[in-house]
Amino acid sequence: MTVLQIISKIKTRVWVRIIERTRNKRIYPWLYCSYWHYRFSRTKKNPNTTCYFAALPNPGAGIGHQLANWIAGYWFTKQFGLKFAHLSFSTQKWEDFLGFGVNEMKVSDLVKSGYKVRRLPLFDEYNLPELNRVKSIIQSYSGEKVVFMAEGDQGYQDQFGVRDDIKRKFNQSLARQNDRLVYDPLHFNIAVHVRRTVVIEGKTIIEDEANHAMRWLNNDYYENVLRRTLKHLVFAKPISIYLFSTGAPEEFAEFSKYGNIRFCSDMDEYASFLHLVRADLLITSKSSFSYKPALISDGIKISPRKFWHRYPKEPRWILAENDGTFDVTALKQIQ
């Protein structure tokens, strides 16, 4: 690591700490140049048609987290009436695999053409005063060449608001020409994602106990969902089951009794993501890594009701309780 990289990391940590300590205080918005600009500029009545909005996918997080950041940027661009600017994912491989930046203006190109980057204060999407404050800041730059940058992990719960857009982008990506599935097209393929140890680009991430507990579901949960699913499926096709997890196959020995099951711990995160998207039925975990493929998927989804992102209200998305029970009539009605 270079000296400049070390300095950059220190600055980032200090800035994050400052935000944590001031976020709920009156002084917080004054930390931003964009807020000062709004406070001391004349009122502009013309709509802001010149500026862009972007959100940086957290480079130190997993792809599910990064996608939450990117989606928030894409969604709020529309809510604020701005133009979208793309910031790349953590690796070129994810960038190419997802294809989300294709035909989008890049922040780096805008900066080269004379645009300035201005950070916006964090805002609660359900807090009207905070939302109006951000809108006022944006309006104060009407007619100027500015790229607004969302601050850190800007919250957006209803991530399905851009589902049609990300589904289109993913399916039209050139990377789809190289996709290879192990699924049998003559079978009804069920994918089960079990969140266990977090591994990002081959590196194991150590979680604190609170974060780990919030995301944990015992094997009993997944087995109960799977058992009820198999009991009430009426498809004529043979059924194949694929279990995706960073956990070793021996940790899921109880699933072996369900017949045609394959443990996919040998797949990398790119192949796993693809297979979650393409499953005929996807059982998700309390994890952004399976929630985001579910947004793109055309299949049936069964997901834990208690999760930090919300789900669209549609027949092909069924919510399960923490004990693995769910409304089986909902499953019967969509077959």
C-alpha angles and dihedrals in degrees: 000000000000126000090250091053091050091050090048091052092049091050091050093050092048091048092049090050091050091051092049091053098044105031094103096037129094091242093062102093091047088070089075128079088212091062092050088051091054094047095052103034129091119259112268118205100186116095115257104253099152104060134085135211128215141170124204116231103232103256093205095053135080121269093260090059091044091052090052088057094047093046091051089054093048093047098047091046087067094042092054095044093240135130120262123246120194127228117190128249120248097274135030088234092062089043091056095038095054098035092203094137095056112121091001125122111253121227090225091057091049091052090050089054093054105273119143123220117230125181120223124217116255113265136193105237089217095047105093097195091052092045092049090049091057091047089052091050090051092048091052088066095053110144094017130109103247136144110207113214122206111234114248115298099000106193124243115161102182095063091164089076090093096035096120091051097050092043090054093046093048095047093046095048115120086231089073088073088068098044116128121189128196090203118115107236089210091059134070100246120211119193120198118193114200114188113219129135113008113237120182118188090336094312120115113228118213112220127201117247096254093053092044093051093048091058100036124113120173122237086254090069094055093042092051092050091047094047093051091045093053092045094056102035110110101181115136092222122095112259125237123187126206122189117203119195143127085233117100118259091247089064088067101044092136090067093063091084091068093082120226098040130145125196107218101194087124093066120095121234094264095055090042092052091050094049092049089054095048099044118120087223124016124197106199132200133215088282136108087220091072097028093062095051087048089058090056096040124102091199132092115285129203112189140172109267094217104069135127094242120061128235131230115252102243136128095248093058113073124185123218130200122238090265091059097253121134140163103284091189087067089057093048093050095058098050 
